[in-house]
C-alpha cells in the first residue's frame, strides 16, 4: 500500500529542491525516496538530527509517496530520535539537496 506523506517544508528548501530536480531531469520524489532509505535504515546517518531545527515561518506543503515498509520505518525512527516524521523528512530533504547540489557542481566542472 502507498502512503502519501504531506510534508511542511521551508519555502526556500522546497524551491531549491524543485529547481535542482528540474535541472537534473529528476522528479522531487526520484531524488528524495533513495535518501529516505539512506537516512532511516541506517542509524548512523541520523546521528546529526539531534538538535536539528528549521525555520517554520514560511512553510509550503509537499507530498511524497512511500510504501508500507518505508512508512513504518519512518515512524519507528522518529520515535527513536524523539522527532516528528515531518522534522525527519525536512532533515532528509536538506541532506538530499546538499548531495545533489554537489553532483551538479561537479557536472558543471566537467562541461
C-alpha positions, -999 to 999 in steps of 0.1 A, spaced: 0 0 0 12 35 -7 11 63 19 11 99 10 32 119 34 23 156 34 55 174 45 57 210 57 89 223 42 106 257 45 97 276 13 133 282 3 142 245 6 111 235 -14 121 259 -42 157 249 -41 150 211 -43 124 217 -72 149 238 -92 177 213 -87 155 183 -96 143 201 -127 179 209 -137 190 173 -132 159 159 -150 146 141 -120 113 144 -101 114 156 -65 103 121 -54 130 104 -75 156 124 -56 140 121 -21 130 84 -19 165 69 -21 176 94 6 148 83 29 162 48 27 197 60 32 189 80 63 162 60 80 176 25 75 210 34 90 210 49 124 245 63 117 230 87 91 206 102 116 230 110 144 231 147 135 193 150 136 196 157 173 193 194 177 182 199 141 157 226 136 144 247 107 126 279 101 89 273 104 78 309 93 74 303 56 62 268 51 48 251 19 33 216 17 46 189 -5 37 152 -7 59 122 -11 46 87 -17 62 59 3 53 23 6 42 5 39 78 -6 48 93 29 45 63 44 63 67 20 92 104 26 94 99 64 93 75 61 123 99 38 142 129 61 137 110 93 145 101 77 179 137 65 185 151 100 179 122 119 195 114 140 164 83 142 142 82 124 109 80 159 93 112 170 110 129 139 99 117 144 63 129 181 63 163 168 76 165 142 48 154 166 21 180 191 32 207 164 31 193 153 -4 196 189 -16 232 192 -5 241 158 -21 226 166 -55 239 202 -55 274 188 -51 268 164 -80 255 193 -102 286 214 -92 308 185 -103 289 182 -136 294 219 -143 332 215 -138 332 188 -165 313 209 -190 
